[in-house]
Amino acid sequence: MSIAEMLQSKPITTCRVVRLSNLGYGEIDPTFIVEYYNKLDNMWFVFNSNNGWTVLKYNKSYDNPIIFNGWKELIELHGLPNNIELELDYYGGSCFGIKSFKEPIVETDILPFHSRSIIPHETVFFDILLTTESVKNKNLILPMDFASFLMDKNFKFITICGNYPHKEHMKVVHSTNPVTTKLGNTWKDLCQEIPFKAGDTIRFKFAINDPHDRCHMWKLPEITNA
């Protein structure tokens, strides 16, 4: 089958990816990865109707899927904006075509699986101001609203995803009283690795329908208007 014939055929499904220029990488809808993980290579070929293609490099992560390379070539070939919500047609293997795209303007425009999305009722976030004590402790004691959220979800571990490539599987230490709920025991190590310091405000963001017990985390201020 030629490229033109493939692009004119019915795709298997679609895949959504959001890339913000200040991050430089794209975040992939995790529901697509859950379904097709074992069929995907780390190189995605994106074809166009002129028999051209570009290659996007996927980090082959199940719970924090990222397109970390190939954006410059894709944007130049197709005349795409630097901030982009991309919908790809998936034809099997690692073959894709561009179905549609748009440019998100503010965080409430960004699809909820993306780390910077703050769509009401589809995402929830908690901001914590770090102190000298909190960056030195092996655990992070959580405020009541954050602790109650984790207890309601019955999370025992969460995957904390910072700016790529930072990722940490962290235990949620519950008690019967939400006041003493905390993250640990590698919080101090994570603060040193990123690094975070006293005075930083850290946002912890969840997508309500994320298929994983995943939390995105980053330091404010950035592009946020919230």
N, C-alpha and C positions, 0 to 999 in steps of 0.2 A: 504494500500500500504506500502510495506517495504521501508526502507531507500535506499537499492540498486535499487529497482524498481523506486523510485522517481528520483534518480540521473541519471538513464538511460532514463527517460522520457524527453520530450521537455520542457524546462523552459518557464515561461511566458515572461520573459525579463531578462536583466542583469543589475547589479548595480555596479558602480565603486566607490572605496574608496581609498584614499591616506593617508598613515600614515608615518610621519617622526619621527625618534627616538628622536630628540631633543625637539619635542613637546609632544610626548607621547600619543597623541590621533589621531584618523583618521577623515578626512573630507569627507563627502559623496557627491556624485554628486547631486546637488539640483534638477535636472530635474527628477530623479527617485522619490524623495520625493514628488514633486508636483503631480506626477501621482498616487502614491500609499500611500500617507500619512495616509489616513483613514483606511487602511488595515494593517498597521504595528503596532506592539507592541513595547515596549521599550527593549525587549529582542529578539535578533536575534539568531536563532539556525543554526550553520554552520556545515553541516554533511559531512562525508567522506565515501568512499566505504567500509571501514572496520567496518561500523556500529557505528563509534564513532562520537562525536560532541563536539563542544565548543559553549559557549554563548558569544555573543558580546552585550554590552549594549549601546543602542541608546538614545540620550538625548530628543527624541520626539519633536525636534524643526522643524518647517516648513521652516524657512528662514535661519537657520544656523545649518544644521544637522551634528551631531558629533557622532562617536563611541568613547566613553570615557573609556571603561573598557572591559577586555577580551582579550587584545592583547597578553599578555604574554603566555597564554594558547594556543591561536591560532598559534602563531609563533613556539612554542615548538612542538605542535602536528604535524604540517605540514612541519617543517624545513624551515620556511620562513625567509627572510632577515628582519632586523629591519626597514629599510627604504623600503617601499613597495607600489606599485600601484597594487591594488587587483581588479580583476573582478569577481563578484559573480553571479552565476545563481540564479534567484529568482523563487521559485516554488509556491508562494502564502502563505498567512498567514505570519508567520515569519520564513519561511524555506528557507535556502540557501545552495548552494554548491560552492566550489571554481572552477571557470572555468579556470582562468589563473592568473599569477602574473609576475611582473618584478620589478627590483630595479632602481628607478630614481637616477641619478648621480648628475645632476646639475638642477638649477631651470627651464631651458628650456626643461628639460625632464618631468617636472611635469604637469599633466593635468590642464587645465586653470581654473577650478573651485576652485582649491586649493589656499589657501591664499599665499603661497610662489612661485607660478608659475609666470614666466615672459616670457611666450611664445609670440614672436612678432606677432602682428596683431590679437591676441586673448585675450590679456590682456593689460592693461595700468596702470601705477603707477605714483605717485607724491611723492617726498620726501620733507619734510619740517623740517628745523632746528628750534627748539623751543627756544624762548627767555624768559627772566624773565617776560616780559609783556604778552607773548602769553600763558603762563601756568597759569596766574592769571586772565585773562579775561574770562568772561562767554561765549564769542564767539571767534572762531578762524578765523581770516581774512586770506583768501586763496590767493596764488599766481595766477597770471593771467592765466597760462595754466590750472591749476586745476579748477579755477572759470569758464573759458570758456567751459571746458568739461562738467561741471554740468549744465551750461546754455543750451548747445547744446542738452543734454539729457532731459532737462526740469524736472530735479529732484527737487521735493519740500521737500522731506524727503529722507534720506538714513539710512539704517541699518548698523551701524558701528560695525564690529565684530573684537574684539581684540583676544588675546590668550584666549582659552576657560577657564572660562565661560563668559568672559566679552562681553557684547553686549549692544548697545545703539541705540535707534531710535532717530535720530537727525535731526532737521529742517535745511534746506538750505535756508538761508536768501538772496534772490536775490535782485538786483537792476538793473536798465538799464545799469549800468556801471560795468563790471566784477571786477574792482579793489576793489569794496566794497562788493563783495560776501563773505559770511562767514558762518561758522557752529555755531549753538547755539541752545538753550541757556544753555546747560548743559556741555559745553566743560570743564570748570574749574573743575566741579565735576568729570568728567571722568579722567582728569589728576591726581587728588588726589586719585582716586580709584585704578588706575593701578599699580603704579604711574608713571607719566612722570615728568621730570624736565627740567629746562633751560639747553641747550646744547645737549639734546637728538635730534637725527634725526628720524623722524617718517615717515614711508612709508604708503601711502594710495593706495591700489591696487584694481582694478576692473577687472572682467572678462567680456568681451564684450557681450557675450551671456548669462549672468546670468539671470535667470527668475525673480530675485528680484532686487530691487534697493539697492544692497548690496555692501559694501566696507569693505575689510579686512584692518586692521591697526595693525602695530607693530613697535617696536623700532629697529633701526639698530645700530651697526652691529649684525648680527646673522649668519645664514648659507649662506647669500647672497654673490654672487660674482659680483653683478651689481654695 
